[in-house]
């Protein structure tokens, strides 16, 4: 393994030593992993002037409090506590932009990434050989043997899709372990999505081939404490990110997720309409109204759970948000019909007129939902 180039040694007696590396660690309910990871970094980065920035999404288990206590003893530790913001990608972006060193690494707090590779990764950046160094499980010498079958299958499928659709050349675009020149990252940051989990894929796709990337192998380890952040919504997050990048960011990740949720609402609407008409034998007008109400409710729940999960409504705010969502969607329906009718009157084919109306409805609902239902406070 290549060794990092000679570096200024940082000690507690020399807290002002020029930093070489900032390690950004996004956290959520990782209190048991905070100090063990710091000690591993301490051993791996001897001879390097470094800091670690834990970016915590206000963990219920008090992870940020553990970080603060550690920071009171260790000057190399910094804590960013985010309130009202959620998501691994956003945490990574905020952490790197807050970094003090010219190079920034991203790794998980779960001890599954191999911190002993950091020296080699830093040496490649300092030598000018690369702008981005990726810890890869899929190059010779790397391994993802700790994955279960489901996660291994999703990772392989997502990697193939990213490489084929977005023309990403690296072998492991789904890796959460990488190091990048901070100045290059800051150039890309305004175009990056703060949602989702796959920040590296976003960085590489946004760079459009301009980043000189090198991959170094590592073996993905097993989690010792805490729970995985990868839930059933990651697949939709990933699909939304791929579509957003494929559109050259004309469509945002949040808009795509909102539209995907809306498409499920169409299915819910017709299923409910069928049941109320055929099973309960109600008149069409009543059945249509019930189906519309059920579909809007379904859309609200899914959007609150997925599309706006970083601004998720809770408690009494859910009822208020639901009523506002009903209002927004009712006006959106009028906009849908109005646009479709106007287009149809121009002697344009019925399906194109319908599509124009549907697009208008989605855009209206998305814009107004962001302003009134899930507005940032």
ZAPA-767722 format. One record per residue (C-alpha): residue in three letters; x negated, y, z negated. Coordinates in steps of 0.5 Angstrom, whole numbers, padded with zeros to 4 digits, always signed. Example, Ala and Ser with C-alpha at 12.3 -4.5 7.8 and 13.67 -1.06 7.14 Angstrom:
% residues 2
Ala-0025-0009-0016;Ser-0027-0002-0014;
END
This chain:
% residues 377
Unk+0000+0000+0000;Unk-0003+0007+0002;Unk-0004+0011-0004;Unk-0002+0018-0005;Unk-0007+0024-0004;Unk-0011+0027-0009;Unk-0006+0031-0013;Unk-0006+0036-0019;Unk-0005+0032-0025;Unk+0001+0035-0029;Unk+0001+0034-0037;Unk+0005+0037-0043;Unk-0001+0042-0044;Unk-0001+0044-0037;Unk+0007+0045-0035;Unk+0005+0051-0030;Unk+0001+0046-0026;Unk+0004+0047-0018;Unk+0009+0042-0017;Unk+0008+0037-0011;Unk+0015+0033-0012;Unk+0022+0033-0015;Unk+0026+0027-0016;Unk+0033+0028-0015;Unk+0037+0023-0019;Unk+0045+0023-0018;Unk+0049+0020-0024;Unk+0055+0018-0026;Unk+0056+0014-0033;Unk+0049+0012-0033;Unk+0047+0014-0040;Unk+0043+0007-0041;Unk+0039+0008-0035;Unk+0036+0015-0036;Unk+0030+0014-0041;Unk+0028+0008-0037;Unk+0028+0011-0031;Unk+0024+0017-0033;Unk+0019+0012-0036;Unk+0018+0008-0030;Unk+0017+0015-0026;Unk+0012+0017-0031;Unk+0008+0010-0030;Unk+0009+0011-0022;Unk+0007+0018-0021;Unk+0001+0018-0025;Unk-0004+0024-0022;Unk+0002+0027-0019;Unk+0005+0034-0021;Unk+0013+0032-0021;Unk+0019+0033-0024;Unk+0026+0030-0024;Unk+0033+0033-0023;Unk+0039+0029-0026;Unk+0045+0032-0023;Unk+0051+0029-0027;Unk+0058+0030-0025;Unk+0060+0031-0032;Unk+0060+0023-0034;Unk+0065+0021-0039;Unk+0060+0017-0042;Unk+0056+0023-0044;Unk+0050+0022-0039;Unk+0049+0029-0039;Unk+0048+0030-0046;Unk+0043+0024-0046;Unk+0039+0028-0040;Unk+0039+0034-0044;Unk+0036+0031-0050;Unk+0031+0028-0046;Unk+0029+0035-0043;Unk+0028+0038-0050;Unk+0022+0033-0051;Unk+0020+0032-0044;Unk+0019+0039-0040;Unk+0019+0035-0033;Unk+0026+0033-0034;Unk+0032+0038-0031;Unk+0039+0037-0032;Unk+0045+0040-0027;Unk+0052+0038-0030;Unk+0057+0039-0025;Unk+0064+0041-0027;Unk+0070+0040-0022;Unk+0065+0037-0017;Unk+0064+0030-0015;Unk+0061+0026-0010;Unk+0054+0023-0009;Unk+0052+0027-0003;Unk+0054+0034-0006;Unk+0050+0032-0012;Unk+0044+0030-0008;Unk+0045+0037-0004;Unk+0045+0041-0010;Unk+0039+0037-0013;Unk+0035+0038-0007;Unk+0036+0046-0006;Unk+0035+0047-0014;Unk+0028+0043-0013;Unk+0022+0047-0014;Unk+0017+0042-0011;Unk+0015+0042-0003;Unk+0018+0035-0003;Unk+0024+0032-0006;Unk+0026+0025-0007;Unk+0033+0022-0008;Unk+0034+0015-0011;Unk+0039+0012-0016;Unk+0039+0012-0023;Unk+0041+0005-0023;Unk+0034+0002-0023;Unk+0035-0001-0016;Unk+0030+0003-0012;Unk+0023+0001-0013;Unk+0020+0007-0016;Unk+0013+0005-0014;Unk+0014+0006-0007;Unk+0014+0014-0009;Unk+0006+0015-0008;Unk+0006+0012-0001;Unk+0012+0016+0001;Unk+0009+0022-0002;Unk+0002+0021+0001;Unk+0006+0020+0008;Unk+0009+0027+0007;Unk+0003+0031+0005;Unk-0001+0028+0010;Unk+0003+0031+0015;Unk+0005+0024+0018;Unk+0012+0025+0017;Unk+0018+0030+0015;Unk+0022+0024+0012;Unk+0020+0018+0009;Unk+0026+0012+0008;Unk+0025+0007+0003;Unk+0028+0001+0008;Unk+0031-0006+0006;Unk+0031-0008+0013;Unk+0024-0007+0016;Unk+0018-0012+0015;Unk+0017-0013+0008;Unk+0023-0010+0005;Unk+0029-0014+0002;Unk+0036-0014+0000;Unk+0037-0021-0003;Unk+0041-0018-0009;Unk+0047-0016-0005;Unk+0053-0020-0005;Unk+0056-0023+0001;Unk+0061-0017+0002;Unk+0056-0012+0000;Unk+0051-0015+0005;Unk+0056-0015+0011;Unk+0059-0008+0010;Unk+0052-0006+0010;Unk+0050-0009+0016;Unk+0056-0007+0020;Unk+0055+0000+0018;Unk+0048+0000+0020;Unk+0050-0003+0027;Unk+0055+0002+0028;Unk+0051+0008+0026;Unk+0045+0006+0030;Unk+0050+0005+0036;Unk+0055+0011+0036;Unk+0050+0016+0033;Unk+0044+0014+0036;Unk+0040+0013+0029;Unk+0034+0010+0031;Unk+0032+0008+0024;Unk+0033+0001+0021;Unk+0036+0003+0015;Unk+0040+0009+0015;Unk+0045+0007+0010;Unk+0039+0007+0005;Unk+0040+0012-0002;Unk+0032+0012-0003;Unk+0028+0017+0001;Unk+0024+0023+0001;Unk+0024+0029+0005;Unk+0020+0036+0006;Unk+0024+0041+0002;Unk+0024+0046+0008;Unk+0026+0042+0013;Unk+0032+0039+0009;Unk+0034+0047+0007;Unk+0034+0048+0015;Unk+0040+0042+0015;Unk+0043+0043+0009;Unk+0049+0048+0012;Unk+0051+0043+0016;Unk+0051+0037+0011;Unk+0058+0034+0008;Unk+0058+0035+0001;Unk+0063+0029+0001;Unk+0062+0021+0001;Unk+0056+0017-0001;Unk+0051+0016+0005;Unk+0047+0023+0005;Unk+0041+0020+0009;Unk+0046+0018+0015;Unk+0048+0025+0015;Unk+0041+0028+0014;Unk+0039+0024+0020;Unk+0045+0025+0025;Unk+0045+0032+0023;Unk+0037+0033+0025;Unk+0039+0030+0032;Unk+0032+0027+0033;Unk+0028+0033+0030;Unk+0026+0029+0024;Unk+0019+0025+0024;Unk+0021+0019+0020;Unk+0017+0013+0017;Unk+0020+0007+0014;Unk+0017+0004+0008;Unk+0019-0003+0006;Unk+0022-0004-0001;Unk+0026-0010-0005;Unk+0033-0007-0007;Unk+0033-0009-0014;Unk+0039-0012-0019;Unk+0043-0007-0023;Unk+0041-0007-0031;Unk+0046-0002-0034;Unk+0053+0001-0032;Unk+0057+0000-0026;Unk+0056+0001-0018;Unk+0059+0007-0015;Unk+0061+0004-0009;Unk+0069+0003-0009;Unk+0074+0001-0004;Unk+0074+0008-0001;Unk+0067+0008+0001;Unk+0069+0005+0008;Unk+0073+0010+0010;Unk+0068+0015+0007;Unk+0063+0012+0012;Unk+0068+0012+0018;Unk+0070+0019+0017;Unk+0063+0021+0017;Unk+0061+0017+0023;Unk+0067+0021+0027;Unk+0065+0028+0024;Unk+0058+0027+0027;Unk+0060+0024+0033;Unk+0064+0030+0034;Unk+0058+0034+0033;Unk+0062+0037+0026;Unk+0067+0040+0030;Unk+0072+0036+0026;Unk+0070+0036+0018;Unk+0069+0029+0014;Unk+0075+0032+0010;Unk+0080+0034+0016;Unk+0078+0027+0019;Unk+0080+0023+0012;Unk+0086+0028+0012;Unk+0088+0025+0019;Unk+0087+0018+0017;Unk+0091+0019+0011;Unk+0097+0022+0015;Unk+0096+0016+0020;Unk+0098+0011+0014;Unk+0104+0016+0013;Unk+0107+0014+0020;Unk+0107+0007+0018;Unk+0110+0008+0011;Unk+0115+0012+0014;Unk+0117+0007+0019;Unk+0117+0001+0014;Unk+0121+0005+0010;Unk+0126+0007+0015;Unk+0127+0000+0017;Unk+0128-0002+0010;Unk+0133+0003+0008;Unk+0137+0002+0015;Unk+0137-0005+0016;Unk+0137-0008+0009;Unk+0141-0003+0005;Unk+0145-0001+0011;Unk+0145+0007+0010;Unk+0147+0012+0015;Unk+0141+0014+0019;Unk+0141+0021+0017;Unk+0140+0019+0009;Unk+0135+0014+0011;Unk+0131+0019+0015;Unk+0130+0023+0009;Unk+0128+0018+0005;Unk+0123+0015+0009;Unk+0120+0022+0010;Unk+0120+0023+0002;Unk+0117+0017+0001;Unk+0112+0018+0007;Unk+0110+0025+0004;Unk+0109+0022-0003;Unk+0105+0016+0000;Unk+0100+0022+0003;Unk+0100+0026-0003;Unk+0097+0020-0007;Unk+0092+0018-0002;Unk+0090+0025-0001;Unk+0089+0026-0008;Unk+0085+0019-0009;Unk+0081+0020-0003;Unk+0081+0026+0001;Unk+0080+0031-0005;Unk+0078+0026-0010;Unk+0072+0031-0012;Unk+0078+0036-0014;Unk+0083+0031-0016;Unk+0089+0033-0019;Unk+0091+0030-0026;Unk+0096+0031-0031;Unk+0102+0036-0030;Unk+0098+0039-0024;Unk+0100+0032-0021;Unk+0107+0034-0021;Unk+0106+0041-0019;Unk+0101+0039-0013;Unk+0107+0034-0011;Unk+0112+0039-0010;Unk+0107+0044-0007;Unk+0105+0038-0002;Unk+0113+0037+0000;Unk+0114+0045+0001;Unk+0107+0045+0006;Unk+0109+0039+0009;Unk+0116+0041+0011;Unk+0114+0047+0014;Unk+0109+0043+0018;Unk+0115+0039+0020;Unk+0118+0045+0023;Unk+0111+0047+0026;Unk+0111+0040+0029;Unk+0117+0041+0032;Unk+0117+0048+0035;Unk+0110+0047+0038;Unk+0112+0040+0041;Unk+0119+0044+0044;Unk+0115+0050+0047;Unk+0110+0045+0050;Unk+0116+0041+0053;Unk+0119+0047+0056;Unk+0113+0048+0060;Unk+0115+0042+0064;Unk+0109+0038+0061;Unk+0110+0030+0060;Unk+0114+0028+0053;Unk+0108+0025+0050;Unk+0103+0030+0051;Unk+0108+0035+0048;Unk+0109+0030+0042;Unk+0102+0030+0041;Unk+0101+0037+0041;Unk+0106+0038+0036;Unk+0103+0032+0032;Unk+0096+0036+0032;Unk+0100+0043+0030;Unk+0103+0039+0024;Unk+0096+0036+0022;Unk+0092+0042+0022;Unk+0098+0046+0019;Unk+0098+0041+0013;Unk+0091+0041+0012;Unk+0090+0048+0012;Unk+0096+0050+0007;Unk+0094+0044+0003;Unk+0087+0046+0002;Unk+0090+0053+0000;Unk+0095+0051-0004;Unk+0095+0044-0007;Unk+0088+0042-0008;Unk+0085+0049-0008;Unk+0078+0050-0012;Unk+0079+0054-0018;
END
